[in-house]
Amino acid sequence: MALWGGRFEGQASPLFKRFNDSLRFDWRLVRADILGSKFWAAAIQRAGVLTADELARLTAALDELDAEAQKLGPALGEQGDEDVHSWVERNLIAKVGDLGKKLHTGRSRNDQVCTDLRIYTVDAIIDLKEGVRAAQRSLVGLAHRERGVVMPGYTHLQRGQPILFSHWCLAYAEMLDRDAARFDDALRRVALLPLGSGALAGTAYPVDRERLCREMGLVAASRNSLDAVGDRDFVFETLACCAMASIHLSRLAEDLILYCSSEFGFVTLDDSVSSGSSLMPQKKNPDSLELTRAKSGRIMGALVALATVMKGLPLAYNKDLQEDKEPLFDAVEHLGLTLAMLPPVLDTLKVNRDACRAAALGDGTILATELADYLVSKAGVPFREAHDIAGRAVRLTLSTGTPLHKLSAEQFRSIDPRIGPDVFAALTPEAAVAKRDVLGGTAPDRVEKQIADAAQRLGVKLA
Ligand code: ARG
């Protein structure tokens, strides 16, 4: 039974019906649809459309329907109705007869669907934000567990300067912190109330939309009915938040994929989050991280898909907007999965302290900045000149094969007489990190403080 039969003589073709129907995916809105319907029933009762008794019967039937929908779960998608709104209305009429036909008074599927979608999106954002927080907690836990481990920090994927492994962990915790804040901020614009906008011009019944908004726990009632039913910027913004978070997770995954390769050997992934090769018996593959990296592509795809759907639409509602849902549902599902994967990966990660330190020293040229800084602070050499002198020491290392920190006092003196034997104390990864004792720097004390602060903010108990 379609909701719009009266004007039609002919039947929709099976192909058109398959093309047009959305129940297959929008069944996910059923909770929100029923909730919104209960509030709408109350609003039109106050507007004189329903008696108190009718409202009570409608509300009870909607509650029953909610329970039935929850029992059906995804099978609701196979029920053959045009969309979730049609499913609810058909079943409501089956329960309460003609009274069920009154619920849609003053309402359109246009204001209904974006109300539903906003309710769904609010819930999704709250869940995703909790996933982000859990990932942050694992990063902070890992930073604490592996405190003191030095490793190379990279620029251009070339060894740059030693850093603490914990500092690396906290870098991603910071990114995720902003992702959580972005979700929070989006909520203020997602949680608006379109209901009462009707098809496009506003409902013809005297509904107190501000009261409806308060009752539904939303932030504000939309101020323009065309905008309310015709825009999906709230979906776009949510997808943008999802995309940004997924890009951060992808970069984290890429770092760890490199670090767990034989070439780096900094970390070992747990068997529980790795898979093997059907051909090469020795392989242990970081599939959990590779999929994390790939999911960001999928989520960015959703963002671009919606942008493209929206960009040329005349006001107000167009059926094109039905295509807002699958990208959103898909992104929400897959970002949720990706976030859920992170704690088990991080909590079981083995950090190979010796390999990290060995790489943070290598041939010692990673400490060239220390040599330059030594000259600046010891002899007042201008940094540009100190840089040049340290560069000569690097050349000597490269030509003799003697690590920078193993050059003799003699060799250092021959490069520049101002380099004394006290230089060796500066040429260790530990000395290098200790010197970065500035807010945001990698010195152990600074990192400890960041860990403690983050743990407190996130409610992490440090062992
Ligand atoms: N399934 C539709 C959607 O997702 C519901 C709104 C239908 N409105 C309409 N005028 N046909 O957008």
Boltz pocket constraint, residues with backbone or C-beta under 6 A from the ligand:
constraints:
  - pocket:
      binder: B
      contacts: [[A, 20], [A, 22], [A, 26], [A, 82], [A, 83], [A, 109], [A, 110], [A, 113], [A, 317], [A, 318], [A, 319], [A, 321], [A, 322], [A, 323]]
      max_distance: 6.0
